[in-house]
Amino acid sequence: MAVRRFDLEAGGDTFEFLNETEDKISFWLGKYPETKKRSAVIPLLWLAQKDNGGWLSEPAMREVAERLEMPYIRVYEVATFYTMFRLKPVGKSHVQLCGTTPCMLRGANDLKDVCRSKIGKPFQVNESGRLSWEEVECLGACANAPMVQINDYYYEDLTTDSLAEILDKLENGVAVEPGTFVDRQTSAPQGEAMTLKDPALFDGSVPKGISALPNLPDEKPETQLKSLGDVNPKVVKAKSVKAEAKAADAAVEEGKPLPEDNESRQRPEALSEPEKGEPDHLESISGIGPVLAGKLNSLGIFHFHQIATWGEKEIAWIDDYLSFKGRVERERWIPQAIELAGKAKS
Ligand code: FES
């Protein structure tokens, strides 16, 4: 933080709040118990600054300390910490120019050049006494960067031209309406709204919430799984095994005739019964649920090692029979079966 020193000379020896400020002081003091009235130090300093031509002199800070019955040094600490309090005389319009990253990336450095050429050095009041400026940290209007605060108001989405015009007007005593200086409403997109444009969203015709959002992945779960699996197979594994198995079960059509073998598909080799009378727990393969396991058993497929040996043609046959459209590969049945068969052996 920059070193901030106040101007001892310029402040004179006395300070008095304006009469009309007394009500505001009472309002702020009324917010705190008598024993905690020093909590009002920031609003009282703010009021003192306004009554002192936009900056805090030493007598003004002493007056605040007296009103709040707190040591002067405590008031001084607050006033020198917050850049909202100015410690030197300022122009009638004091420009606080945000130089923090978002504003800097959007041209704040060029705006500083405008201030230097139109006003002078930071904290130097110009000849007419109408303008002064300083650089401050983020003022919380980054969406409208670059921006400045002039006295109590924000001037946003500035360019060198628009800031120069504002300063010229203020220098000539012409008031300038605050707000954005481009074609947008507050922080809305420039030009026209880009999202939430469907009138149905606002006329009550959408029954319960929004049924489909734009830009979601393909609604088909298998397509989503494929993209996930392509990136990281572990992600597929981490998906709810139960949900996958349920989806697979739902895909099994009852009473469907067995497909004929042809040059692109071949029925997987079948066993008449499980080896040693005990089938493997096929549901351990992510994507196979109880119904599908039963279906595979009815096809003579009881063991991981059987599935582990399937080639393209066997996979095509199973895909065809179970209307899977590639699920065996997408769900990586074969690598899973190889791993599980290895474990079953050991
Ligand atoms: S960075 Fe300038 S307002 Fe936030």
Residues whose N, C-alpha, C, O or C-beta is under 5 A from the ligand:
A	BS01	FES	C98 T100 T101 P102 C103 C138 L139 G140 A141 C142 A145
